[in-house]
C-alpha cells in the first residue's frame, strides 16, 4: 500500500509538471500522463484556448499520443494520472481507450452529479470497467487551479 502511494505521488508529480506548462500558456492548468508497465508513454496538458478546439483537454490529448505511440486504440493495462477529476467527455474517452485505472488529484467540486464519473467508468452495460482513485496530491493540484482562477478574476477587473 505504501509503495502504491509513493508510485501514485511520483506519477502525479509528472501530471502536475504538465499542468504548469498549460499555466504558462494561460490555459486552465490541467495535466495528464499515461503510464504502461511503470513507464510514461504520453504526457499532455490543456490546449483548448490556444488551439480553439473544444476537445483539446489534457486527457484527450494524452490518449491520442499514447495511441499513436503504441499503434493501438486499446490502452489496456495503462493508467492515467490527471490533476483534476475528468469531465464526462474525458471519462468516456478513458473508457473507450480501455484504460485500466484512472488516478486523479483534485475533485471537480463544480460537478453537477457527484456520481457521474463512477456511472461512466463502471457502466454495467459496458464490457470494460475502469478503476479510479481520487485525491492524490489533491492540495497541490487544487492550489494550482485556485491560483489560476484568482489571477483570471483579478485580470478581469
Secondary structure as GFF3:
##gff-version 3
##sequence-region A 1 157
A	DSSP	alpha_helix	2	24	.	.	.	ID=ss1
A	DSSP	beta_strand	31	36	.	.	.	ID=ss2
A	DSSP	beta_strand	39	45	.	.	.	ID=ss3
A	DSSP	alpha_helix	48	51	.	.	.	ID=ss4
A	DSSP	alpha_helix	58	70	.	.	.	ID=ss5
A	DSSP	beta_strand	78	84	.	.	.	ID=ss6
A	DSSP	alpha_helix	88	96	.	.	.	ID=ss7
A	DSSP	beta_strand	101	106	.	.	.	ID=ss8
A	DSSP	alpha_helix	116	121	.	.	.	ID=ss9
A	DSSP	beta_strand	131	133	.	.	.	ID=ss10
A	DSSP	alpha_helix	138	156	.	.	.	ID=ss11
###
